Structures are given as C-alpha cells and as structure tokens.
Amino acid sequence: MALAIACGESISCSSSHVVLIRFFNQTLDSIKYNVAQMLAMGLNINSDARTSMDENSLSAVGDLMPATNDHYQLRTQYWFLKKKDYNDKQDQPAVFDVLNATLKESLERLKMMRETISLAKISFKVCILKADNARQIAMIKDLCLEQKLGAALWLRREMIKKGVVPDVLTHNYLLNGLCKIGDMEKADFIIREMLEIGPTPNRVTYNTFIKGCCLSNDVDKALHIFFSMTSRGITPNRGTCSILVHGLCKRHVLRDARELFEKIFRDDNGVAIIRGLCLDRKLGSALSLRRKMIRRGILPDVFAHNYLLNGLCKIGDMNKADWLFREMIEMGPPPNCVTYNTVIKGYCLIDDMDKALYLFSTMASCSIRPNRVTCNILLHALCKKGLLQDAMKLLGEILSDDNGQTTSDLITSTLLMDCSFKSGDMIQALGYWDEILQKNIQIDIVAYNVLIHGLCLSQNRNVAYGYFAEMLKRGLLPDVFTYNTLISALCKDGKFDEACHIHGVMSRMGIAPDQISYKLIIQGLCACGDIVKANEFLLNMLKKSMVPAPIIWNLIIDRYGRCGDFGNAFSIRDQMLSFGVAPNVYTFNALIRALVRGGNLLSACSLKKKMLLNGLFPDVVTYNLLIGAASNLGHINFALQLHDEMLRRGYDPDIITYTELIRGYCKRGNMKEAEELFAKIQRSGVQIDHVLYEILIKE
C-alpha cells in the first residue's frame, strides 16, 4: 500500500486494486535496488578496485541500461565513451545524471499511474451516480402513481440541487398527477421550470397541461398553451384538439369548438371526436356524427366503428350494435378480429350465447381467424353458465384449427380451472394447475387466487393455506381478493380470531381492506354474537374515511335488534343517516324485527308507514314480521288486515305468513278457522313444514 499512500489516494481494496498495487510496489522496489547499486558504484568503491575492475564496472553500468528506456541508454553509453579515467572529476556528476534521468522517468510513471487510478475512481463514482439517479427517477414515477406528489416534488428538487434534471417522461408523470388533483399552479410552475432548465416539454407534456386546464375550467389558458405549441416547434395532434373541443363544448363556446372540429375533421376524418364521444358515453352524438360524415362522403375507419360498437355493447344495446355491424359488412369498413371480439363479448354480457357462437362461426367465412382473446371470451361465458364440456370442445376446435401452433395460455387454463372448481370437479381443476406447471408458464396472482378460492369452495382449506404459503415463496404478493378469500374461509370455519389477524396483516402489508373485507369480518362476528367487536370494525371503517355500504350498517343494526339493544340499533341507524347512507327495506325490516321482539307493535307499524314516506315498499318479510307480532298479541283481526293489504300490493303469502295466522287463530281458540286455513294451504300447493303441524297438534 506504500504506492497508494505516496499517491495520496484512498484506494478500495478490491481484488483488481490489490493486484495493481502489488505490481506498483514491485516496480518501486526494483527502482530502489538499482539506484542503490548505482550509488554504491559511484561513491563507495575504492580507487584500487576501480583500476583493477574497469571492465567489470562498465559491465555493471551496462546492467543498469535495460532498466531505462533507449534514450537514456544512449546518453550513458556516450558518456562512458568520452571519459578517460575513473579518477576523472566528471565521474560522479555523470552517475547523478543517470540517477536523475531514472528518477524522472519513475516519477512520470507514478504520475500516470495516479491519473489512471483517479480516472477509474471517477468512472466508478459516475456509475454509482447514474444508478442512484435512475433509482430516484423510478421512485418519482412510483410516488406519482400513488398520488404522493409532495414527496415526488421534493425528490425532484433534491435531484436538481445535485445538478441532475429528471427526464421529460418523469416530468410528465408529475404534471399528470398535479393536473388530476387540480393543482394547476404547481403544474404551471413545473412547465416554466422545464422551459428554463429543461428538459424540453414534448407533445404529451402540453396535452397533459391542456387537459388539466380544461378540467379546471380554465379554457382560456388551455387555448393559450395550444397556440404557443407551434411557436416552440411542437405540432398539436388530434388528441390535443379533442381535449380542447371537449373543453370548449362544456363551456358552450361553440364557434371556437367548430373551428377546432373542422381542423380535426381535416386531419383524421373525425375519428378523435367519435372516440371522445364514445368514452364520454355520448353514443347518440357519436352515431349522429357518423351519419353526417357518411353524407359528406367520408366513411369513418374500422377503429372509429370499433369504438362505437364497444360503447353500444357496454350499455347492452345489442340491437344497434347488430345494425352497425351489418352496415360494416354491407358498406364498409370491413370488420376485423377486434370488431368480432367486441360484438361477441357484448352478446355474452347479455347472456345470449346462441348469437355469440353464431357470430363466432361466421368469422371463418369472412377470412378472419379467431385469436386468443376470442377464445377466452367464449370460454369465460360458457364456464360462467357451467357448460364446461362445451368450453372444452370449443377450445379443442380452436386449437385444431391452428394446426397445433397455439397452446392454451395462462388465461385459458385459469378459466378452465375456475370452471372445474365451480362445477365441483376438483381433480380436473388441479389437473389444469399441473398442466400450467409442466409447461413452465409464468404463474400470476390471478391464477393463485382462482386456485385458493376453488380449494376453499371445495372445503380443502388447509390445502388452500399451503398454496398461499407457496405463493409467498414465489415472491407473489397477495392482493385484496386473496385476503378476502382467506378471511371468508376462516369465518366459515368459525375461526374469527384468525380472520381478524389476517385482516390486520392485510393492512400492515399495504393492502387496504375494501368493503368486502369489512363485510366478511363484521358478518362473521355478528353471526357468532360478538356485536361489540363488530361495531369496532365499523368505527374503524369510519376512521379511515370509508363509508360502509348499507349491508354493513344493516348487519350491525340487525344484531343489536336481536340482542334486544334497541337504543344502539336506532343509534346506528341515525349514524347511518348522518353519513348520507339512505336506509333500505332491509334496514327497516331489521328495526321492525327489533321492535316486534320487544312487543312494541305500534312503533313497528309506524316504521312501516315511514317506509312508504321514504319511497320504499314493504316486502313479504315486513308483512310476516307484523302479522306474527299481531298474532302473538292476539290481534287476529289486525293480522288479517295486514294479510289483505299484502295481497292488494301483489305479494304472495308464503308458509311463514300462513303459520303466523294459524298460530293467531289457535291462540284465540278459533280452531275451525285454523283448520279451514290449513285446508286452503294444502290446496294452494304451498309446501308445509313441521312447525305448522306442531302448532296444530299442540292446540
């Protein structure tokens, strides 16, 4: 390490550096040895030895020559040829000339070595800085996607302080996040900084900012940015124009919108406007625009038609979708595979498999080969209807048509596995899983979710937990669906403590529990009677600014009612109203059940009237609760009035209705009426249960 210290550098002791230093030390030791020899010859050799060993001295000096370069070898040789005697006074200066030349050469070499080490160190530092910058840029993008814009902006400032300016893509992520939350002041500041210090904004930058201005109703600024784009050498595209047309139409500035509309019309034949209208679900306007274009002799391309078809299929208007599809076949543009996939999916969504399969069969006649998406759409629809054999047959036909060039992919195998589990064929489902493993297909979280959910449905929950552990070993992080599946399975097994633990782990792992997660836990706790803990989970939702769905409120209200705690039941109802959640029929039924259990029939009937005032109509459960309460209290006439009202509203009484009426007759001792009603039930074909027989036998 002596050379490293002499050079004044701190060198990291990697293996390559150790070899280099060892070589430098050996060179320095060689130089020291040769210099020592020369000093000994020049100063410490006596005159007798010099006279008697003249030739040997010449030979010793000659041994020094290979240690220097040719230039210095010539100088020393020239000096020895001119000298006459070793006793000449020029002897010592000549030796020192050689020493000076050798040391100078050595120092030059050391300088070069030091520069080389410094360059290597600088290069290493540059590599580290580049890697660090790339990591920070990736972090900024992730923070923007997570809406943590404050942290992203801080990290950008820190990078700029170090002299590193993030690229334009990173700035676009920042702008998009700021525009989404409506912070246009910071977005404008970012744009101005980009113009001053870089990077140069591109078309995406301007489009993002213009869209943000339009969303903030600042169309004037959006237009200013639009017109300044061309002065900076950036040409607006149809996306830019579409954003502005949409903004101008919202502001009712129709003249400016028409000018831009004409520009788009010239540039892309109106495709951008049709796309924008379809995305806004303004399909009537989009179809009207298509008709106007056709009248002007302009036929929109297949992409515009696909947007229209997709919009119509999403809202379930398959009549118009079918008409548009037939027009494409008759007058163009010719449908492509995406067109067929869109319409087939539309028919599957409305459960019209016959038309979907017919359309699939016509693809070949139009020289269009079904692709993997076509196959998966049909497989999913068939499996959803439980037609696994038909799905397998269809898959076999598609694979045979491909002449073996295509094999089932992960999505296809996952669909078939899910269908097998739902039809109760666990062995076949696991066979599809083994097939995925054998083909070395990269498994994703969806495939594991289907496997774990299917095993839980098949009551093989321990095996499901094993696959959950395997998923973690593979480095796949569970999502909210995975956790919900496990919570549901644990609740069904009555393991509520473990379910609550999984719920807590879910939050710590960064997976926010959703409405289903809380519903499963609260439903399980209510079922086992732990209303206090269930209410804690409800309060936890409210603390996290999650407004529970009506079903969650109803579970808590119903459990408090069943426990006879009317005060808390109505308190939860009031809390529900304060959060803007309107009670539904199930809410009122839960409250009515609580009141009739407490014998408060009058208040229960008042709630029924309140239902009507809120625009809600009592259902069979409501009438059964009230009829049962009236019968138990001996008010058989009132019970019969409720029965007649029930019939007038179009509800068919069920076995519970008749059971409560017969119970009322029996309590009053009206056995004749009870027997007549029993005979009526037998004639109506309503299935009679054991409860009714027990009431009649007892009486």
Secondary structure by P-SEA (a helix, b strand, c coil): caaaaaacccccccaaaaaaaaaaaaaaaaaaaaaaaaaaaaccccaaaaaacaaaaaaaaaaacccccaaaaaaaaaaaaacccccccaaaaaaaaaaaaaaaaaaaaaaaaaaaaaaaaaaaaaaaaaaaaaaaaaaaaaaaaacaaaaaaaaaaaaaaacccccaaaaaaaaaaaaaacaaaaaaaaaaaaaaccccccaaaaaaaaaaaaaacaaaaaaaaaaacccccccccaaaaaaaaaaaaaacaaaaaaaaaaaaaacccaaaaaaaaaaacaaaaaaaaaaaaaaacccccaaaaaaaaaaaaaacaaaaaaaaaaaaaaccccccaaaaaaaaaaaaaacaaaaaaaaaaacccccccccaaaaaaaaaaaaaacaaaaaaaaaaaaaaaacccccccaaaaaaaaaaaaaacaaaaaaaaaaaaaaacccccaaaaaaaaaaaaaacaaaaaaaaaaaaaaacccccaaaaaaaaaaaaaacaaaaaaaaaaaaaaacccccaaaaaaaaaaaaaacaaaaaaaaaaaaaaacccccaaaaaaaaaaaaaacaaaaaaaaaaaaaaacccccaaaaaaaaaaaaaacaaaaaaaaaaaaaaacccccaaaaaaaaaaaaaacaaaaaaaaaaaaaaacccccaaaaaaaaaaaaaacaaaaaaaaaaaaaaacccccaaaaaaaaac
